[in-house]
Amino acid sequence: MTDLQEAFLSELTSKVKPTIAEYAELYNKHRKVAIEHEEKNGASEHQAKAMGNYYTVTVLSDFVGSENKLARIIHLAERS
């Protein structure tokens, strides 16, 4: 999973001051990739979603740093 996390971080750092909506879009994109990866490796749908969300939120929370901003990004991503 490290390669997927690095790809997400790389895409986050390549953006110049992303908006909350852009963060949410990237979050959803990489979360779906992580979930698909987990399912291909034999995880159940529930396990794959949990692990995909975990990996993606971990990278995003380390990058963003602000809990308020992180909550806004995730909230918007879940509404999409």
C-alpha angles and dihedrals in degrees: 000000000000092000090056092048091049091050090052093048091047091053091047092052093046092063120087108229099325120211122240088258092053091049090050091050092051091045092054093045095052094039090058091049091050092049092050090049092053093048091051088054092056104267119144117247091259094048092046092053092047094049094041091052092045095052093046096045091048093057094042095048092050091049100042098041096189115099091203092053091044091052091050092050094049092045091053092044092053091051091054 
